[in-house]
Amino acid sequence: MAEVTEGHRRYRHWNIRDFTAGYMDGIEENLMSENASKNCNGVISRYIGSLESRRGQKVVNGTDLPGFIQGLYTYYYKDNGVPEKKLMVAQNGRIGYWDFGQEQFQEIEDGYNTSAPMLFETTVNYLVGMNGIEAPWKWDGDSFSALDNAPSKAKFPVLHTEKLFCVDSDEPSTLRWSDNFQPEQWPEVFYWDIRRGDGDEITCLKQFIGELIIFKRRSTHTLKGISLDDMQLQELDSMMGAVGPRAVAQYKNQLFVVSDQGIQRFNGIKFDNISSLLIPRLWERVNKEYLHTAAVGVWDELMWFALPLDGATTNNTVLIYDLSQSEQGAWWPWEGMNISCFTTYPHDDFLYFYTGHSSEGKIVRQYEGNKDIGFAAEPQAVNAYWESKYFDFDAAGTEKKTKRAFVETLPGEGTDNPLLRASQDYQDYEDLTLERKDDMIQQYRFINRDRWRYLSIRFEEIEPGGFVVRGILVPFKPKPKPKVRGGFLELEGGS
């Protein structure tokens, strides 16, 4: 804080330009760092000097598809030697793909369960799909048929060491696999029981650093080797597992896992709970009964954790985890985002990020502009806000007074955003009056000019268009003498 003297008046300036610590609720506010937020949504700061509202979402399909999106997957194949790709979609028991040219869903097959997640995997000659209820299927870009000889209720398909691995719903603790390069040849001896009879079941399979990681709900195992003769099963953790089939994703040389105990980082040897220290209260809001619907994705070097919060039975919130800021990372809640699954899909040499809606028939392209657009013609503002901790400016016993605040914004970004609000001494946030602005500075005037000891500010998006805040400056005048006595705050009218 800088100090400026004008005549007989002495002003100090509070200035904040670093917002990168993200959201925290695992530490009391008086111990939080200045660049952390006690309450925020729909914003992120990846660089010092930049707090911005999240990017927008756009629904690809012009009219709602029936049901919800049960699976998305990008399938690459060759048609008469020509490379092709399809954005595969499972929704309301139907299998098909989104036709970008015709802008419509092209159905391939229907009659499947309308609520079970459909998982896809690419083999040598075709795509396979499994949901753990009906018989698995295959599609080569032209013909659709059953996947012969595979387990009748197969789920969790993973291609590993040229074999197709899966689990049969009727034997939920048994791993099964096909012959090399033969997804329709399943020798009876190709199976391995994973702690069978422990009252648990396999929830997810993931290929990782040359091994197959097998997650149960309450334990984790690894299968090494390339044939039945040299395969070895090892238990990695007897108490930690994954909650569901989409609850694990890899980023660089680590797996990120949603478990019953919290969000974990796994390096192939041990788990590290990355949610317990910084966001334990936010984690308590997760609806554990429906945590099996959790989905994890990776985009723009950020981890996306789609979870059900506050009694929701489908995923309604994304927790963004930014690993670039520090060893402990930074968290950013993005509530109001309904995501069941993730995939990437290329257009014109650019890779786009697509998500399926968790409760409606919407295929959504993420990072599309800076507005939230549904089926309505009018764009919607992103629900974006950021609240600072309460600052006493190193003088809790001293009352202060301020008249104005100055917000520096990025030129051309969100000309009507953000709205600035302030709370004095833990009272309700009140709007500040915008006195003047240009392309880079917004000058606000405090309506409530009472003296205060603690001050918190809030940025809020009010119009579609997003915002980027570079910093805020608040000049204030401290009262000459602290209102304290004997080391304790003096009560009003007391002695």
VENUR-V564471 format. One line per field, one symbol per residue. ss: DSSP state (@ for helix, = for strand, . for the rest). psi: psi as a letter, one per 20 degrees, with the letter a starting at -180 (. if undefined). A space follows every 10 residues. Layout:
ss=???
psi=???
//
This chain:
ss=.=====..== ======.... .==.....@@ @....===== =.=====..= ===...===. ....=...== =========. .========= =..======. ...======. ........== ==....==== ......===. ...===.... ...======= ..======.. =======.=. .=........ ===....... .=======.. ======...= ====...... .======... .......=== =..======. .=====.... ===......@ @@@@.=.@@@ @@@.=====. .======.=. ......==== ==.......= =====..... =======..= ======.... =.====.... .==......= ....====.. =........= =..======. ........== ====.....= =.=====... =====..... .=..====== .......=== ========.. ...==..==. .....
psi=pqpppocjpo qqppppioji ibppjjqqhi iqqhjqpior qkrqoiqpjo pqqrrrqppg phqpqqbroi qqqooprpol ipprqqnqpp pkjqpbqpoh gilrpopgqa jrpihpppqq qpagirqqqq ijgrqqrqpj igqprqoqiq phlqrlppop ljqoqapphi mijppqrrrp jmijonqhim rppnlpjjjr qphqpppplj ropoprhjrp rppqrirhhj qpppphpiip bqhrhjjpqp ockqqpporh iapqppjigr qooihhghlh hghhipnhhk iiiqqprppk kqpoopqpql iqirpjqpop ooiihrhirq qopnqjooph rqrqpppljp pqoqqppiir mpppprkobk qopciqhpqq qpnpqpprrp pilkmhipqr qqhrqppprp piomhjrrpp rqpplkrqpq qqpogrqbih pppqppgokq qrhqpqqpqp phqpirqoph rqpopqoqqh pqmrpkiqpp qpja.
//
